[in-house]
Amino acid sequence: MTEKRYSAVWLAKAINCDRRNVYNIFKRKNLDTALLKRISIALHHDFFKDLSDDIAFD
């Protein structure tokens, strides 16, 4: 969001929720996949790929 200069208000509108909920999302340790998908679409960024890239298999 910072790189693209998007605000919490912008994200709230993009994922169809209240601005206060966006700040709560930022504080969470975990997100459900449906919410992560909505955020990925809104920000045009594949966070699922980022997570996949972080998985190390021995």
Backbone as JSON Lines, residues from 0, in Angstrom:
{"i":0,"aa":"M","n":[0.82,-1.19,0.0],"ca":[0.0,0.0,0.0],"c":[0.87,1.25,0.0]}
{"i":1,"aa":"T","n":[1.96,1.21,0.75],"ca":[2.83,2.38,0.86],"c":[3.45,2.74,-0.48]}
{"i":2,"aa":"E","n":[3.93,1.71,-1.2],"ca":[4.54,1.95,-2.51],"c":[3.57,2.61,-3.48]}
{"i":3,"aa":"K","n":[2.33,2.17,-3.44],"ca":[1.32,2.68,-4.36],"c":[0.58,3.89,-3.8]}
{"i":4,"aa":"R","n":[0.96,4.29,-2.58],"ca":[0.36,5.44,-1.9],"c":[-1.14,5.3,-1.69]}
{"i":5,"aa":"Y","n":[-1.56,4.08,-1.36],"ca":[-2.96,3.82,-1.05],"c":[-3.17,4.01,0.45]}
{"i":6,"aa":"S","n":[-4.29,4.57,0.79],"ca":[-4.63,4.79,2.2],"c":[-5.49,3.65,2.73]}
{"i":7,"aa":"A","n":[-5.66,3.63,4.03],"ca":[-6.55,2.65,4.64],"c":[-7.98,2.86,4.16]}
{"i":8,"aa":"V","n":[-8.36,4.1,3.94],"ca":[-9.69,4.41,3.43],"c":[-9.86,3.82,2.04]}
{"i":9,"aa":"W","n":[-8.84,3.96,1.21],"ca":[-8.9,3.4,-0.15],"c":[-9.06,1.89,-0.09]}
{"i":10,"aa":"L","n":[-8.25,1.23,0.75],"ca":[-8.33,-0.23,0.85],"c":[-9.7,-0.66,1.39]}
{"i":11,"aa":"A","n":[-10.2,0.04,2.35],"ca":[-11.52,-0.28,2.9],"c":[-12.58,-0.27,1.81]}
{"i":12,"aa":"K","n":[-12.55,0.74,0.97],"ca":[-13.51,0.81,-0.14],"c":[-13.26,-0.33,-1.13]}
{"i":13,"aa":"A","n":[-12.0,-0.63,-1.4],"ca":[-11.65,-1.65,-2.39],"c":[-12.07,-3.05,-1.95]}
{"i":14,"aa":"I","n":[-12.01,-3.32,-0.65],"ca":[-12.39,-4.66,-0.16],"c":[-13.76,-4.65,0.52]}
{"i":15,"aa":"N","n":[-14.44,-3.53,0.39],"ca":[-15.82,-3.41,0.87],"c":[-15.96,-3.65,2.37]}
{"i":16,"aa":"C","n":[-15.21,-2.86,3.14],"ca":[-15.34,-2.93,4.59],"c":[-15.12,-1.54,5.18]}
{"i":17,"aa":"D","n":[-15.27,-1.43,6.46],"ca":[-15.08,-0.17,7.17],"c":[-13.6,0.12,7.38]}
{"i":18,"aa":"R","n":[-13.24,1.39,7.37],"ca":[-11.85,1.8,7.56],"c":[-11.28,1.25,8.86]}
{"i":19,"aa":"R","n":[-12.08,1.24,9.93],"ca":[-11.61,0.72,11.21],"c":[-11.24,-0.76,11.1]}
{"i":20,"aa":"N","n":[-11.97,-1.48,10.27],"ca":[-11.67,-2.9,10.08],"c":[-10.31,-3.09,9.4]}
{"i":21,"aa":"V","n":[-9.96,-2.19,8.5],"ca":[-8.65,-2.27,7.84],"c":[-7.54,-2.17,8.88]}
{"i":22,"aa":"Y","n":[-7.67,-1.24,9.81],"ca":[-6.65,-1.11,10.86],"c":[-6.61,-2.37,11.72]}
{"i":23,"aa":"N","n":[-7.74,-3.0,11.96],"ca":[-7.76,-4.26,12.7],"c":[-7.08,-5.37,11.91]}
{"i":24,"aa":"I","n":[-7.27,-5.37,10.6],"ca":[-6.6,-6.36,9.73],"c":[-5.09,-6.22,9.85]}
{"i":25,"aa":"F","n":[-4.6,-4.98,9.88],"ca":[-3.16,-4.74,9.99],"c":[-2.58,-5.33,11.28]}
{"i":26,"aa":"K","n":[-3.37,-5.4,12.32],"ca":[-2.9,-5.89,13.62],"c":[-2.95,-7.41,13.74]}
{"i":27,"aa":"R","n":[-3.67,-8.07,12.86],"ca":[-3.85,-9.52,12.96],"c":[-2.58,-10.28,12.63]}
{"i":28,"aa":"K","n":[-2.43,-11.42,13.28],"ca":[-1.32,-12.32,12.97],"c":[-1.7,-13.25,11.84]}
{"i":29,"aa":"N","n":[-3.01,-13.49,11.65],"ca":[-3.5,-14.41,10.63],"c":[-4.68,-13.8,9.87]}
{"i":30,"aa":"L","n":[-4.79,-14.18,8.6],"ca":[-5.93,-13.76,7.78],"c":[-6.52,-15.0,7.13]}
{"i":31,"aa":"D","n":[-7.83,-15.0,6.96],"ca":[-8.4,-16.12,6.23],"c":[-8.15,-15.92,4.73]}
{"i":32,"aa":"T","n":[-8.2,-16.98,3.99],"ca":[-7.83,-16.92,2.57],"c":[-8.77,-16.05,1.76]}
{"i":33,"aa":"A","n":[-10.04,-16.01,2.11],"ca":[-10.98,-15.18,1.36],"c":[-10.62,-13.71,1.49]}
{"i":34,"aa":"L","n":[-10.25,-13.28,2.69],"ca":[-9.85,-11.89,2.9],"c":[-8.54,-11.6,2.19]}
{"i":35,"aa":"L","n":[-7.59,-12.52,2.29],"ca":[-6.31,-12.32,1.61],"c":[-6.51,-12.23,0.1]}
{"i":36,"aa":"K","n":[-7.44,-12.99,-0.43],"ca":[-7.73,-12.93,-1.86],"c":[-8.28,-11.54,-2.23]}
{"i":37,"aa":"R","n":[-9.2,-11.02,-1.43],"ca":[-9.77,-9.69,-1.7],"c":[-8.7,-8.62,-1.66]}
{"i":38,"aa":"I","n":[-7.81,-8.71,-0.69],"ca":[-6.72,-7.73,-0.58],"c":[-5.76,-7.88,-1.76]}
{"i":39,"aa":"S","n":[-5.44,-9.1,-2.14],"ca":[-4.56,-9.34,-3.29],"c":[-5.13,-8.73,-4.56]}
{"i":40,"aa":"I","n":[-6.42,-8.93,-4.78],"ca":[-7.07,-8.38,-5.97],"c":[-7.05,-6.85,-5.92]}
{"i":41,"aa":"A","n":[-7.38,-6.29,-4.78],"ca":[-7.43,-4.83,-4.65],"c":[-6.07,-4.2,-4.9]}
{"i":42,"aa":"L","n":[-5.02,-4.83,-4.38],"ca":[-3.67,-4.26,-4.5],"c":[-2.91,-4.75,-5.73]}
{"i":43,"aa":"H","n":[-3.55,-5.64,-6.5],"ca":[-2.9,-6.21,-7.69],"c":[-1.56,-6.84,-7.32]}
{"i":44,"aa":"H","n":[-1.59,-7.63,-6.25],"ca":[-0.38,-8.3,-5.78],"c":[-0.75,-9.7,-5.3]}
{"i":45,"aa":"D","n":[-0.01,-10.7,-5.72],"ca":[-0.3,-12.08,-5.36],"c":[0.4,-12.45,-4.05]}
{"i":46,"aa":"F","n":[-0.29,-12.21,-2.93],"ca":[0.27,-12.54,-1.63],"c":[0.36,-14.06,-1.43]}
{"i":47,"aa":"F","n":[-0.45,-14.8,-2.14],"ca":[-0.37,-16.26,-2.06],"c":[0.97,-16.75,-2.62]}
{"i":48,"aa":"K","n":[1.43,-16.13,-3.68],"ca":[2.73,-16.48,-4.24],"c":[3.84,-16.15,-3.25]}
{"i":49,"aa":"D","n":[3.73,-14.99,-2.61],"ca":[4.72,-14.61,-1.59],"c":[4.79,-15.67,-0.49]}
{"i":50,"aa":"L","n":[3.63,-16.12,-0.04],"ca":[3.6,-17.14,1.0],"c":[4.19,-18.45,0.5]}
{"i":51,"aa":"S","n":[3.85,-18.82,-0.71],"ca":[4.37,-20.04,-1.3],"c":[5.89,-20.0,-1.43]}
{"i":52,"aa":"D","n":[6.41,-18.85,-1.83],"ca":[7.85,-18.7,-1.98],"c":[8.59,-18.84,-0.65]}
{"i":53,"aa":"D","n":[7.88,-18.55,0.46],"ca":[8.51,-18.63,1.78],"c":[8.56,-20.05,2.34]}
{"i":54,"aa":"I","n":[7.86,-20.96,1.7],"ca":[7.84,-22.34,2.19],"c":[9.12,-23.05,1.75]}
{"i":55,"aa":"A","n":[9.82,-23.61,2.73],"ca":[11.06,-24.34,2.43],"c":[10.82,-25.83,2.63]}
{"i":56,"aa":"F","n":[11.1,-26.59,1.62],"ca":[10.98,-28.03,1.72],"c":[12.37,-28.64,1.84]}
{"i":57,"aa":"D","n":[12.49,-29.59,2.72],"ca":[13.8,-30.25,2.9],"c":[13.91,-31.45,1.99]}
